[in-house]
Amino acid sequence: MFDLQKLIRENIKALKPYSSARDEFSGEAKVFLDANENSLGSPLTKWYNRYPDPYQRTLKAAISQVKNIPQENIFLGNGSDECIDLLFRCFCEPKEDNVIICPPTYGMYEVSANINNVEIRKAPLLDNFQLDLIHLEKLADANTKIIWICSPNNPTGNSMQRSDIESVLNNFNGLVVIDEAYINFARQRSFIPELADYPNLVILQTFSKAWGLAALRLGMAFASEEIITVLNKVKPPYNINQATQDLALKALEETGQVNEMIKELVAMREALAEVLQKIPGVEKVYPSDANFLLVKVADPRGIYEHLLANGIVVRDRSNVQLCEGCLRITVGTEQENTALVDVWADHIKDQTS
């Protein structure tokens, strides 16, 4: 039986959160003399001399409309990385608890675990890049607080089978975190509509990928109101700056443009995959539900270095378990994709001449 109170660290239960100046009044005000701000303004604009809303209420209201989920189920972080770190800090007792990851996967789960001194247990994906449910079950014990699932997965690009994720949610009494950073590019639908059915479910999404706002550092966590309350208790008082809130609100008014960009990127992903598959030395282009392709090649380091020498940067994943011989290639603009293929083809010519 899932019981959130058994997962929360005792010091977090007892924690009295920092109370910011903006927490200590409610309603509207015209004169702010409570937070020791510069009352004369700033070199940029009058808006930026004041601390931002610590709970990003206006922005959450807009996200609520787009995601069709109550504001109370939304947490915003300084990138998804802050959400990941807070989940460790709230629910994992250092040196006592453990979490499970499914490599190859996003590297920050392990980095954050190490920073928080929490044991990492690994259930590698199967050869088809799907979850190994038998291994997961064997690894989990009474001190396993979180299972991390990235779907669509980075760096493999595939979505995890929905029935497998549901099996984990139904049979594990800790938190199940589904990282949906690339969900907008996927055929599979988000798990957000299932939140009411699974009290142990946390979903991560981001403005960095489909929304094209990586420089703003804005991540989203969706969970039960009870879990969101715990995260709000521990987060820094003003973790999302005013400029980020303003620009994200403006972006949310352009969902039509974002949807068109997603369609264009998916079309270019499929076209690029088809072209790459025909290049000599390319052994496999893996199916992708993300905005990148995992490509297995005969000479990953040689191709990587040749591309780099010509000003094109891809990610060498050839030293990652199950990704041996692979490069991870983000779908670029049409011109960037053409440049990639042309430079790659030149390398093949040089090798065979």
PyMOL commands that set and color helices and strands:
alter all, ss='L'
color gray80, all
select helices_A, chain A and resi 4-7+10-14+21-23+46-49+57-67+71-73+80-91+108-115+133-139+162-171+183-185+192-197+214-216+225-234+242-252+255-277+300-309+334-352
alter helices_A, ss='H'
color red, helices_A
select strands_A, chain A and resi 74-77+98-101+119-122+144-150+175-179+201-206+219-222+282-285+292-297+315-316+326-330
alter strands_A, ss='S'
color yellow, strands_A
deselect
rebuild
show_as cartoon
